Amino acid sequence: MSATPHQPTVTEREARQVAEAAREQDWRKPSFAKELFLGRFRLDLIHPHPMPAEDDVQRGEEFLAKLRDFCETKIDSARIEREAQIPDEVIDGLKDIGALGMKIDTKYGGLGLTQVYYNKALALVGSANPAIGALLSAHQSIGVPQPLKLFGTQEQKDVFLPRCARTDISAFLLTEPDVGSDPARLATSAVPDGDDYVLDGVKLWTTNGVVADLLVVMARVPKSEGHKGGITAFVVEAGSEGITVENRNAFMGLRGLENGVTRFHQVRVPAANRIGPEGAGLKIALTTLNTGRLSLPAMCVGAGKWCLKIAREWSAAREQWGKPVALHEAVGAKISFIAATTFALEAVVDLSSQMADENRNDIRIEAALAKLYGSEMSCLMADELVQIRGGRGFETAASLAARGERAVPAEQILRDLRINRIFEGSTEIMHLLIAREAVDAHLSVAGDLIDPDKSLSDKAKAGANAGVFYAKWLPKLVAGPGQLPRSYGEFNRHVDLSPHLRYVERNARKLARSTFYAMSRWQGRMETKQGFLGRIVDIGAELFAMSAACVRAEHLRLTGQHGREAYQLADAFCRQSRIRVDELFGRLWSNTDDLDRKVVKGVLAGTYEWLEQGVIDPSGDGPWIADATPGPSRKENVHRPIR
């Protein structure tokens, strides 16, 4: 689609440069996942499992008890599903118990929970109703509190954080009708005017935007004298003149989600409300998401736990051919998958969260892997639950109740979870984002060799640096502890998990060798090999999950918390994961990627249009992408702040 008059025309190269500039360039702290992709299995970075401080645990457990009571007595999930809205009194109640300020420091009126307990709280409230989990997560993980905590001035924190902790709901506004994961084409403008900026533009899919009091808005400041310009972040009062919430969007799941379309027309924002310098907006957004992404897989953990509970209870009660369906192998395999995967996913989230709290490690890749893996695996678990429930899995909870059976919302959780593969970076974008970080060490030493804009002298210098790096690095990929039969012997307890850790070590080196070979083979075309890169990342995700599962099992054994059972679950997960890893390695080089590209070209050219004949398209009329031309709103404002 051609750019509209107000929208920047951006080449692919320019778009990549914008995204690259927004990345955190440096690695100041160690990263387990980064080392894993380089073929170095640094178990010492995650084992022994990091532990929270006692006062953090006490404060967290006290709030979880209060939140559990609230969820059990005040939240009617069936009503939210039926009315497609969270009742105001529920949101007011969440404000009263401090749920809006879970991650905000106590000196600003928040609860000051750690990342670990914030995630446990989201898993709990998200299991009661996923739309409430999404509201609280969008408010605190990517809304006003997190970017202000990381980049705000003291004055901004003093003004806005107390409001966010107790009364004001916040939202994050980046996406536009024709701008998704390619922010270089961002069209919303913020024009300097005296001590203010004047905002114009349209934002789409503004989670919490319908009820928000405060907004984080990403807008493009034009370059001018005294203004560096670029994509910039602002805190904006949602009730400002010129802001119109034009639509409350409806989705296949998360029916209580307050997500809308927001138009800005000549909205004046004080320069004092700018977060960070001009041009730093994308960096702020990406840095905020580094730990903010952990909230989503946390709620996926909650979903997995619920799926396991229902699968256990139902498959023990339901009998077919003389025995409970759980004892039939076809169903039993699904239950085993749900149990083992839930254990591993919780291990990944808790480990990543505790590392985030300790701030010793750089967890940008770990958090991204947790989001990717959690969103994909939770959807599979929910789908398996629906299959285990059979026709009852496809039937709504309301219909089940109407005919006298337990109102189990299995089909709802499948619908509610589906958005997680798109929220906060789709699976496809996460693959590319993680792959870029995974090959960062290679690009830092050899990137100039494949950059067409670099001079011959730059390429020669890069070649020399690369020669030194690879002369040291490549020999280390030949052999390692994974080939020694007694390595990781401390994990040989109730069940022997040491073979799984040796497998991770061997395959981390194999993964690094495969990446190096691909870079040597494709060089500058590597970034176009998205199928290959996606499989590389998926292998890394499985290896990370296996590592986390084993470390968690040993941690639970040492702390006397179901150690024997944890070892069994870790063993089951690792055996299942190894099958997936072996398949992914096979598909690195044996796949249909080239043929798929040819077929896609044929589809776009209309070559196979005859295949579409014989059906009726029930879609309505209208453009594929709504017009987002700046200007005054012609629609009723459906903004409804909750007071």
N, C-alpha and C positions, 0 to 999 in steps of 0.2 A: 504494500500500500504506500502511495506517495505521501510525503509529509504535508500536513496542513500548513497554511501560511505562518502560524504562530509557532510551529514546532521545528526544532533544529534538524537539518539534514545531516546525518552522521554516517560516515563510512564505517565499515567493519573494523578497520584498523584504528580509527579514532575512538570507536566505542571500547575497544580492548585497552587502549591507552588510558581512558578515563577509569576503567575498572582497575587497571594495574596501579594507577596513582593512588587509588583509595585503599589499597592493601596495606596492612602493616608490613613494612619492608624488613624489619630486623627480627632476629630471634635472640632475645636477651636472656631467655631462660630455657632450660632443657624441655624437650617434648618427647614423650614416649612414642606417640604415633608418628611423628616426623622421623625419629630414629628407625621405627619399624619399616617405613617405606624405603629407607636407605639401606635396609638389610641388616640393621643392628638391633638385636632383641635386648633392650635395656630393661630387664625385669626389675633391676634395682630402683628404677624410677617409680614403680607402682607397688613394690613388695618390700617390706611388710605393708599391708594396707594402711593408708593414712587414717588417723583417728581424730575425731572432733574433741574439742575441749569440753570438760564436764559442765561448765556453766552454759555453754551453747546447747548441749543436750537437754539440760533441765528446762531452759527457756523454750526450746523447741517442742519438747514433749508436753509441757503445760499448754502451749497454744494448740497443739494437735488434739488434745483432749477436749478443749473448748470448741474447736472447729468440728470435731466429730459429733459432739452433742448438737451443735447448730445444724449440721447436715442431716442428722437423723430426725430432728424435731421440726425444722423450719423449711426444709427444701422438699417440694413436691415435684419430682422430675416429670411425672406423667402430666401434671398441669402445664408445666413449661412446654412440653412437647405438644400438648393439645392447643394451647393458646399462642404458641410461637413467641413467647415473651417471658422474661424473668420478672416476676412480680416486684414492684417497687419496694415492698416491705422486706423482701429477701435481700435486696441490695442495701437497703438501710440497715438491716441486721448485720450484714457483712461489714459495713462501715463501723458499726457499734463495737464489734469484737476486734477491730483493728486489721481486718484482712486486706484492706487497701494498702496498708503500710508494712506488710510482712518483710520486705527487703529494705525498708527505709530505716536509717539509723535512729536509735532511741532519742538522740538529742534534737531530732526534728519531729518527734511525736510518733515515730514508727516502732515496730516490734524488734527490729534489728536481727531478724532470723538469718542464719547461715544459708548458703545455697542449698545445702543438704536438706535442711528442714523446710525451706521454701518449696523445694521440689516435692517433698513428702506431703506438704499441705496441698499443693496443686493436684497430686495424684489422688488424694482423699476427696477433695471437693469436686474434682473432675469426674470421679466415679459416681458421685451423687448426681451430677449433671454436667456434661462436657461443655455446655455453653457458658456456665458459670466459671469453669476453669479457664476457658478462653478469655472471658472478660477480665479476670484477675491477672492472667498472664500478660495480655496485651497492655494492660495498665502499668504493670511493674517491670516486665522483662524488656519491653521495647518502647513503652510510653515515656512520659516525662521523667520519672524518677531515675531510671538507669543512665540515660545520657547526661543528666545534670550531675549525678554522682561521679561520673568519669570526667566530664569536660566543663561542667558549669562553674560559674564564679561563685564566690561565697555569698554575694548578694542574691544571686539567683536561687541558690539552695535555701537561704533564709526565707525568701518570699514564697517559693513554690512547693518545697518539700513538705512543710507542715500541712498544706492544703491537700497534697496527694496522699498523705498518710492517713487522713481521717475523713475528708469530705469530698474531694474532687476526683472524678474519674478522668483518666487521660487516654489519648489515642495517638497513634503514630501514622503519619500521612506521607507516603512516598509514591505508591503506585498511581498511575494515571490511566485513562481509558486506552491509550495507545503506547503506554510505557510500563513494562513489567520488569524483567530482569536485566534490561538494557538502560540503565539510568542516564547514559550519555544523551538520550533524546528527551530528557525531562523538560517539560514546557512551562510549568508554573513559574512565574517570574516574581522577583522581589526587587523592586526598583528603589534605590536610595532617594530619600526626599527629606532633607534636613536631618533631624534626629530620629526619623522613622524610616521604615521600608514599606513600600506599598505592594501588597500581594495580589496577583491575578492568576487564575487558573482553576483547574478541576482535578480533584483527587477521587480515585475509585477504591472500593473495598476497604473503607476506613473502619476497621474493627474498633468498636466502642464509639465511633464517630457520631452516632445518632444520639447518644446520651452523654457525651463527653463534656467536661468543663474546661479542660486544657488540652491543647494539641501540640505535638511535635510535627512541624511541617518542613519538608524539604523543598526548597525553591531555588531557582537559578538567579543569581545576582549578575546583571550585566557588567562587564569590565568597563571602567571609566576612570577618570582622574581621581586618585585617592581611594579607589576601590579595586581590589584584586579581582573580585568577581568569582563566579563558579557556584557550584551547588552548595547551598548553605542551610544550616538548621536553625529553626526559630521555635520558641515557645509562644503559642498564640492562644489568647482567650477565645474559647469556642463561641461565646456570645457576642463577639465583636461585630460591629456594623459591617455589612457586606458579606458575611458568611451565611450561606444557605445550605442546609442538608436537604438535598433535592429528592432523595429516595432512600428508603430502608430496604436493603436487598434481602432476598429470600433464597435459601439454598437447599440442596438435597438432605443435608444434615445440619446439626447445630441450629435448630429452629429458633432458639432463644437468642441467637447472636444479634447484637445491635450494630450491624454493619451497613454502611451507607455510601452515598455519593455526596461529596462536599464541594461546593463552588465558592471561590474567593473572588470578590469583585471590589477592587480599590480598598482592600482591607489594610488599615494602618497598624503597623507593629513597631513598637519602640525598639530602637537599636540595642537597648539594654537587654532585650529578650533574645538576642542572637546568641546561639550556643557555639562557643569557639569562634575562630576567625572565619572570614569569608572563604569559600572554597573547600572547607573542611567537612561539609555535610555528609558526603559518602563515607569518609573515613570514620566519622562519628557513628554513622549507622552500622557499618560493618563491625566496628569494635564493640558496640553495644550488643550486637548479635553473638559475639564470640562466646559469652556465657549465657546470654538471653535465650539462645537456642536450646539450652538444657531443659527449659520448662516444658517444651513440647514432648520430648521423649519421656519426661517424668509422668506426664498424663497418659502416655502410651503404656508405661509400666502399670499404672492403675487399671487401665483397660485389660491388660493381660491377666492381672490378678482376678478381676471379675470374670473374665472368660473361663479361667481355670476353675473358679468356684462353681459356676453354672454347669460347666462340662462335667465336673465331678458329681454334683448332686443329681443332674438329669440322667447321666449315663449309668448311675447306680440304680435309679428308680425305674428306668425304662427297660423292659425285658423283651427280647426277641429270640425265638427258637430255644427257649428254655433257660436263658441266662441273661444277665444284664448286658446291655449293648457295649459297655466298656470292656467286657471280656472278649468281645469279637475283635480280632486283630486289626481289621480295617478302621474301626473306631478308636481302638486303643492307641494306634500309631499317632492319631491326631491329638489325643489327650497328652501323650508323651511329648509331642512337639510343643504344645501350648505350655506345659509345665517347665520344660527345659529352657524354652526361649524366654519365658517370663523371668526365670532365675537369672539368665545371662543378661537380659536387658536391664534388670534392676542393678546387676553388678556393674554394668557400663555406666549407668546414670549416677549411682552412688559414688563410684570411684572418681569419675570426672568432676562431680560436684565437690567432693572433699578436696580434690586437687585445686579446684577453683577457690575454695575457702582458704587454703593454705598459701596460695599465691606463689608457690615455689616453682611450679612448672607452667609453661605456655600450653594452654589447652585448646587453642583455636581449632586444631584438627580433631582432637578428641570430642569436643562439643559438636562439631559438624558431623562427625561419624555417628555420634549418639543420635542426632536428629535424623540423619539418613536411615540408619539401621532401625531405630525405633519406629519411625513412621511406616517403613515397609513391612517389618515383621508384625507389628500390631494389626495391620490390615489383614495379613495372612491368618493370624490367630483368630480374629473376629470372623473371617470367612469360614474357617474350620469349625468354629462354634455353631454358626448357622447350619452348616452341613451336618454336624452331630445332632442338632435339634430337628433336622428334617423339615417337614412342612411347618412345624411350629416355629422353626427358625425364621421362616419367610413371613410368618403371620405377625401382625403388630401386637404389642402388649395389650392395647385396648381391646382388640378383637379376642385375644385369649381370655381376658378377664370377663368379657361379655358372655362367653359361653362356659364360664365356670372354671377356667384353669389359671394357673399362676401366671401373672402378667410379667413375663420375661422379655425385656426389650432387646432381643438379640439382633433383629434387623436394624434397630435404631443405632446400636453401637457400630455396626458396619457402616452405616451412612455417616455417622458422626466422625468416625476415624478417617474416612476417605480424604478429607481436606488436608490432613497432616502431610500427605505426600506432595502437597502444593504450597501450603502455608510456609512463610519464612524461608523461601528458597525451595523450588520444586526438586524432586529427586534428580532430574536431569541437570539442573543448575548446580546442585550440591555435588554431583559427580565431577563437574568441571572445576568448581571452586576447590574441592579437596585435592583433585589431581594437580591443580596449579601449585598448591602448597607442598604437595608431595614431591614435586620435581624442582622445588625452589633451589635446592643445593646445586642441582645440575645447571640450571639457568644462570645462577650467580657466577659460575666459573666458565660456562661454555655458551651462555646465551648470545653473546656477541657474534659467535661463529655462524649462527643461523639467522641473525638479524640483517635484512637486506639494506638497512639504512646505515650500517656501520662501515667505516673505512677499512682498507686493507691492513693498515697498521693496527687498528683496533682488533681486527680478526686475528692478526698474528699474535698480539699480546694475549688474547683470549685462548688461542691455541696452546701457547706456552703454559698458561695457568691451568688449563684443562689437563694437559699432559702430566703436570705435577700431581693434581688432585686424583686423577684416575689411576696413576701408577701406585698410589698408596691405597686407594679405595678398592679397586677391583680384586686384588689378591685376597682381601678379607672376605670376599663373597664365596670363596671356594670351600672353606671348611669352617666349622664352628661347634659349639657345645651340643647342638642338636644331633650330632653324629656320635656322641659319647653315651654309651648305654646307662650310665649312672648320673647323668646330669639332672639337676632339679630334683634330686632324691628326697628333699624335704617335703615334697608333695605326694609321697607314697605313704598314704595313711589307710583309711578305711577302704578306699579304692585308690589305685595308682594313677594319679593325674600327670606324673612326670612324662610319660610318652606324648601327651598332648602338648606340653610346653616344648619338648624337643621338636615336635612337628611344627609348632609356631616358629621356632628359631630357624629351622631348615627352610621353611617356606617364606620367611621374611627375606632371606638371602635370595631365594629363587625369584621372589617378587621384584627385588632390586635388579637382579640380572635381566629379567624380562623387560623392565622399564628402560634400562640402559640399552638393550638391544633394539628396542622400538625407537628410541631417540636416535640411535646411530642409523637406523634404517630409514626413518621418515624425516628426521631433522625438522626443518621449518614447517612441515605438513603435520607434525605430531598433534598440534592443537585441533586439527580437523578430524582426528581419529577418535571421535567421541564414544563409539562403541567399545574400543579397546580401553580407553581411559576409564570408562564406567566400570569395566570388569576389574581393572587394576584396583580401583577404589573399593569395590565390593569385596575383593579378596582381603584388602587391608582391614575393612570393617569386621569381617569374620575373624581374622587373626587377633584383632583388638578385643573382640567379644570373648574369644576363647581365653585370652590372657586374663581379662577381668573376671571371668567366671571361676577360673582356677584360684586366683588371688582371693576372691571373695569366699570361696569354699574353705580355704585355709584360715582366713580371718575368722569365719564363723566357728571353725573347729577350736581355734585358740581361745575364743571368747565364750565357749560353751553354749553356742546357739545353734542347735540342730546340725552339728558338724558332720555327722555320718550321712544324714540326708542331703546336706549341701554337696558333699563329695559325689553322691550318686547323681544328683541333678547336673553338676558340672561335667561329670563323665558322659552323661547322656547328651548334653548339649554339644560337647566337643566332638563326639562321634558323629552327630548329625551335621555339625558345621564342617567337619573334614570332608564329608561327601560333597557338600556345596563348593568348598574351596577347590577340590580336585576337578570338579566339573568346570568351574570358572577358569582354571588354568588351561584346561583343554580348549575352552572357547576363545582364549586369547588369540590363538592362531588358526583354529578351525571354526569358521563362522560364515555367515552369509552377508557380512557388512558390504562388500563390493557389489554383490547382486542386489541387495536392498537399495543401494543408491541408484542403480539403473532402473529398478521398478518405480522408485519415487519420481524420478524424472519422467517416466512414462505416464504415471498418474497425473502429474501436474500438466503435462502436455496434452492430456485428454486421450491418450492412446487406449486406455481401458474404460473409457466412458460407457461403452456398451454394457459393461458389467453392472452398472448402476440401474439398468432398465428393469422395469417390472415392480417398482415400489412407488409409494406415495410419500412425499416429504411433508410432514405435518408442521414444519417450522413456520413461524409467522414472517411477515414482511419486516423490512427495516435494514439499516446498515449493519455490517459485521461489527464495526466499532463505532460507538456513539460519538457524535460531534462534541469536541471539548474546546471549542473556540471561546476565549475569554470574553466576559461581558456580564451584564446584570442577569440575575436569575429570573426565569419566567415561571418558576414553580413555587408551590407552597413550601415553607420551611417546616420540615418534620422533626427538627431538633427538639428533644425533650429532656432537659437536664433533670436529674432525680434529686430532689431536696426534701 
